[in-house]
Amino acid sequence: MRALALPAGEGDDRAPLDEPPWDAIRLSALLVENARRHPGKIAFRDQPDREAWSGRPRLEWTHSLAATAIARLATFFAGLGLPPGSPIGICLPSGSEAAITILAGEQAGFCPCLLPAAWREGDLEEALAGAGIQAVATQGEIGNERPAELFCAIAARSFGLRFLCAYGPSVPDGVIDLDRIILAEPAEPRADPQPAELRHDAGLITFSAHSGPGTPLHRSGASLAASTAAYLMAAKIRSGDRILTLLAPDDLAGLSTGLVASLLSGATLECHGLFDGAALLTSCDAGPPTHLVAPGWIGPALGQSGLAGRLASTVFVHRAPIRFAAKTRFEGRVLDVVALDEQALLTGTRDEAGTAGLAIDDAGKTRAEGSLLRMRRHEDGRLWLAGLASAVRPYARHGMRDAQLVAEWRDSGFLADVSAGAVVGISRPSCETNLRDGRSRTPTRQGG
């Protein structure tokens, strides 16, 4: 990858960036810039009939309205009195509130810590302690679950959790109602709702599916943007398109293919927090060119739905380890994204026969120096990674910079299974990945 060319729609004047200023990229600033260019364009939209499981009506946010809500919420977060760069827990299903809250936390100068809404109480408590979280934003109802009440129970046992916030309905007593925050007019108009001292990239925190809630991982906003840009080069999403995602924005794959992809491309993001086949078909019946992002396991069911003909592309997200079927037919343009846990995303386009198009260089055949994501397959099958898009490491409360990770080759802890020059699967060897202890090793042979 020699250059980053942000997909541009008709009338969009953004230009390719040969040397993007990654250190200056802030996700919330991308939303503000989109609001300046296209204030009336839809930024975030919820799935139809979501009130059936969340008690909340379907919301639709223009870039301008979203920027206003983010500014108000960022001002509130900044007023909590937490030190700059502090982690703030966000436990929300996929929806417009999740997108707005993540961006508001970043704009306030904090480090969004993404807590999967499906986690149980023990996992959440372990994650809160491991990341040192003092404030959490969640929701009153998700189906039969009551996340806000669950966090109240955790807070009763933990002196570290000081601020509980939730979107309604059913916000418990003592929990701050975030709907009132984003809808209320600010007491005093401010030209810049973000205090100057908080202007820095605190990054964000996710959790390894392999190591669990006890191992929080830190990634800078620049690294997340780089990972997304590498994905967009293959996805070909334009500013007039729609990204319809079935994934929650609580890990690298969900963020890069959803929220951050929409910010970088200018596409509308439609979030489906709980799968509903009827709601999905309704959404795809009309609208702009749609790119559906779905978990890989749902592929056979979608293939029988007749949905493919209504889509500009279908993106299937897989979690390594995975073994690809010889031929997995699905009509239309199909991309496969494989998440190497929280380290990196591998993206390939299926051919007409339905074969996954992942390609990984062998040892010594690296991509151009300075690319966002560089991979090589060592002679023993191991995948080694380098580049800003793969810069992630265990979270330390005093913060870490990713610069030293960008130039180093690191063992991903995964093996690429190759047959006839094609990647047929990604597996994990019996030994533990070195990401757990943060060490970086050098391959025994780098190639010529």
C-alpha positions, -999 to +999 in steps of 0.1 A: +000+000+000+018+031-012-008+057-004-040+062+015-069+074-008-100+080+012-130+070-009-147+100-023-182+104-035-196+128-061-190+163-051-166+153-023-134+174-025-112+154-002-079+143-019-057+112-016-031+115+011+003+101+002+017+108+037-013+110+060-007+129+093-016+100+114-006+116+147-031+144+141-061+121+134-089+122+159-121+103+153-143+130+167-126+156+146-135+135+115-172+137+125-169+175+130-153+179+096-180+158+080-206+180+097-188+211+083-189+197+047-223+180+048-243+191+078-277+177+067-263+143+056-273+113+078-244+101+099-260+075+121-292+056+119-307+028+140-324-004+129-362-005+124-383-015+154-355-014+179-379-002+206-391-038+208-358-048+225-343-015+238-373+006+248-358+034+226-372+047+194-353+045+162-331+076+159-315+092+129-287+117+133-274+141+107-238+150+109-247+184+124-270+170+151-245+143+160-217+168+163-239+189+187-248+159+208-211+148+209-200+182+220-226+183+248-217+149+260-179+156+258-185+187+280-203+166+305-176+140+306-149+166+309-167+180+339-165+148+359-131+158+370-112+127+359-075+131+349-069+136+312-065+102+294-085+083+320-104+053+307-142+056+305-162+024+302-188+022+274-211-008+276-237-003+248-252-024+221-247-014+184-266+018+179-263+055+174-258+061+211-227+039+211-212+058+182-219+092+198-206+081+233-174+067+219-167+099+200-177+121+230-153+102+253-125+107+228-133+144+223-133+149+261-097+136+261-105+103+278-098+068+266-130+049+257-129+014+271-153-008+251-171-033+273-192-059+253-228-056+263-231-095+262-206-099+291-218-111+324-213-094+357-181-112+366-164-104+333-175-067+336-162-064+371-128-080+362-125-056+332-133-025+353-107-035+378-081-043+352-084-010+333-090+011+365-123+025+352-140+052+373-169+061+350-193+040+329-219+048+302-245+021+296-282+016+288-313+010+310-327-019+289-313-044+264-340-071+259-345-088+293-313-074+306-309-043+328-272-032+324-276+000+344-288-020+374-260-045+369-234-018+371-251-004+402-246-038+419-209-037+408-205-002+421-219-012+455-189-036+459-163-014+442-151+020+455-133+026+423-164+030+401-175+066+409-198+077+380-226+057+365-244+070+334-271+055+313-295+061+284-331+054+291-356+041+297-354+026+332-325+046+344-321+037+381-320+062+409-285+076+414-275+070+378-270+100+355-295+102+326-275+107+294-306+115+273-310+147+293-274+155+288-274+153+250-308+169+245-305+198+270-292+232+258-259+240+273-260+265+302-235+288+285-227+287+247-191+277+241-171+281+209-150+250+218-166+224+242-133+206+245-109+221+271-075+228+255-056+208+281-075+176+270-066+178+233-046+146+229-051+111+215-057+089+245-066+060+223-090+033+233-092+000+251-105-033+239-102-068+252-086-099+238-111-127+230-082-152+237-071-137+270-104-124+283-115-094+304-084-096+325-062-084+297-072-049+285-054-038+253-045-003+243-046+011+207-041+047+196-067+065+175-041+067+148-036+029+148-073+024+146-076+048+117-047+031+099-064-003+104-096+011+089-079+028+060-062-005+051-096-022+051-113+006+031-087+002+003-104-032-004-139-023+006-143+006-018-170+024+002-179+059-010-193+089+008-228+084-007-231+048+005-245+032+036-227+008+059-252-016+075-235-034+103-246-063+125-215-060+146-212-042+179-185-014+180-167-031+209-136-045+193-111-038+164-133-056+138-165-039+148-149-005+149-129-007+117-157-021+095-184+001+111-180+034+130-145+043+119-151+032+083-181+056+082-161+085+095-132+080+071-154+074+040-183+098+049-208+069+045-240+067+066-237+041+094-268+020+101-265-001+133-285-032+140-280-040+177-301-072+179-304-093+148-339-092+132-343-107+098-374-087+090-357-054+100-327-063+079-348-069+048-368-037+054-336-017+056-323-031+024-355-026+004-346+010-003-318+035+002-283+042-011-258+015-022-255-007+009-225-025+023-236-052+047-212-061+075-221-094+091-204-122+112-191-150+090-212-177+106-244-161+092-233-164+056-253-196+047-285-181+060-280-148+042-272-167+010-306-183+011-324-150+018-321-135-016-306-104+000-274-103-020-290-088-051-299-057-031-263-050-018-233-032-032-211-057-012-213-081+017-185-081+042-182-113+063-161-109+095-144-140+108-125-145+140-093-165+138-088-194+141-108-203+110-108-228+082-123-216+049-146-239+029-132-247-006-161-228-022-185-205-002-208-191-029-226-159-022-240-136-049-225-102-056-192-087-044-180-104-012-152-095+011-138-117+039-122-100+069-103-121+094-096-107+128-063-119+143-078-113+178-073-076+185-040-073+166-049-068+129-075-074+102-068-093+070-091-084+041-096-103+009-122-103-020-137-136-030-134-147-066-163-158-088-159-194-076-164-183-040-129-188-029-116-164-002-090-140-016-066-136+013-030-133+002+000-132+026+036-129+015+061-156+024+092-148+044+114-121+028+086-108+005+073-079+025+051-050+013+065-016+006+082+000+036+060+025+053+027+006+046+000+007+072+000-030+077+029-053+067+026-091+070+049-119+063+045-157+066+076-173+081+088-207+069+071-224+098+038-209+089+037-182+115+024-148+107+045-117+116+031-082+117+045-047+115+030-013+108+008+013+125-024-007+118-012-035+140+002-014+168-015-027+200-002-037+233-013-045+269-029-014+285-009+004+312-027+030+333+002+055+327-002+052+289+020+038+262+031+051+228+029+029+198+059+043+180+082+015+190+057-011+178+054+003+143+088-006+131+092-039+148+082-073+134+060-091+159+049-127+160+011-126+158+007-160+175-012-173+145-003-196+116-014-191+080-023-224+063-016-221+026-025-245-002-016-238-039-007-203-030-040-195-014-047-190+023-072-218+033-072-211+070-057-193+100-049-214+131-033-209+164-003-230+176-003-246+210+019-220+226+005-187+239+008-155+218+035-131+228+010-102+229+001-113+264+034-102+279+041-074+254+074-088+242+086-086+206+108-113+191+128-114+159+123-142+133+152-166+129+152-158+092+141-125+077+147-135+041+168-117+015 
